[in-house]
Amino acid sequence: MPAPRYLTAKGRRPSVPDPMPVAQALRAHESLARLSERLEASKRRLRVIAPALPGPLLVSIQSGPLDEEGWSLLVANAAVAAKLRHLLPRLEGLLAQAGLPGRIRIKLAQK
């Protein structure tokens, strides 16, 4: 007599693909690869301007989106935004010297 049906399925395991590292997944798909490049370019810009920022100010800033119109800096509060607006000409000059010209936008980070 054959084994009951519910017992035979117990030995089977559904096939699950091996996990793919995130970096490999980003490289594998064209749109994700472009996103990864933009993220890295945004971080590179922050590294370029970081030496010109006062230490306490730097911890309140994040690199934001980079698009055709410019680059956004995400700031923690309005006080940081006001201080950055005073530094914009210098920061944009540093980017231009590094071969990364463009307009910098300052936006409050959403909590």
C-alpha positions in Angstrom: 0.0 0.0 0.0 1.5 3.4 -1.0 2.2 6.0 1.7 -0.4 8.6 2.4 -0.1 11.7 0.2 0.6 14.0 3.1 3.6 12.0 4.1 5.2 12.0 0.7 5.2 15.8 0.4 7.1 16.1 3.6 10.4 15.0 2.1 10.2 17.6 -0.7 11.5 21.1 -0.3 10.5 23.9 -2.6 13.4 25.2 -4.6 14.7 28.5 -3.4 17.3 30.5 -5.3 20.5 31.3 -3.7 20.6 34.8 -2.2 22.3 37.5 -4.3 24.5 40.1 -2.6 23.1 43.6 -2.9 26.1 45.0 -4.8 25.7 42.2 -7.3 22.0 42.9 -7.7 22.7 46.6 -8.3 25.2 45.8 -11.0 23.0 43.2 -12.6 20.1 45.5 -13.5 20.6 48.6 -15.6 18.2 50.9 -13.7 19.6 49.8 -10.3 23.2 50.3 -11.6 22.3 53.9 -12.6 20.8 54.4 -9.1 24.0 53.0 -7.5 26.1 55.4 -9.6 24.1 58.4 -8.6 24.3 57.4 -4.9 28.1 57.1 -5.2 28.3 60.4 -7.0 26.2 62.1 -4.3 28.5 60.7 -1.5 31.6 61.8 -3.5 30.3 65.3 -3.6 29.8 65.3 0.2 33.3 64.1 0.7 34.6 67.0 -1.5 32.8 69.7 0.6 33.2 68.1 4.0 36.6 69.8 4.8 34.9 73.2 4.3 32.2 72.4 6.9 32.5 73.1 10.6 32.7 69.8 12.5 29.4 70.1 14.4 27.6 71.1 11.2 28.8 68.0 9.3 27.0 65.6 11.6 23.7 67.3 10.7 24.0 66.9 7.0 23.4 64.0 4.6 24.0 63.7 0.9 20.8 63.8 -1.0 19.5 63.2 -4.5 21.6 64.1 -7.5 19.9 64.9 -10.8 20.2 67.0 -13.9 19.3 70.2 -12.1 21.8 69.8 -9.2 22.5 68.1 -5.9 20.5 68.2 -2.7 21.9 68.4 0.8 19.5 67.1 3.5 19.8 68.9 6.7 18.5 68.2 10.2 16.9 71.6 11.0 16.4 75.2 9.8 19.4 76.5 11.7 21.8 74.2 9.8 20.0 75.2 6.5 20.6 78.9 7.3 24.3 78.3 8.0 24.8 76.3 4.8 23.1 79.0 2.7 25.9 81.3 3.8 28.5 78.7 2.8 26.9 77.9 -0.6 29.3 80.0 -2.8 32.3 78.4 -1.2 30.9 74.8 -1.4 29.9 75.2 -5.1 33.4 76.6 -5.8 34.9 73.5 -4.2 32.7 71.2 -6.3 33.7 73.2 -9.5 37.4 72.8 -8.6 36.9 69.1 -8.3 35.2 68.9 -11.7 31.7 68.4 -10.3 30.0 71.7 -11.1 26.3 72.2 -10.4 23.8 73.9 -8.1 23.4 72.8 -4.5 19.9 72.7 -3.1 19.3 72.6 0.7 16.3 70.6 2.0 15.1 69.8 5.4 15.3 66.0 6.0 11.9 64.5 6.7 11.7 62.7 10.1 
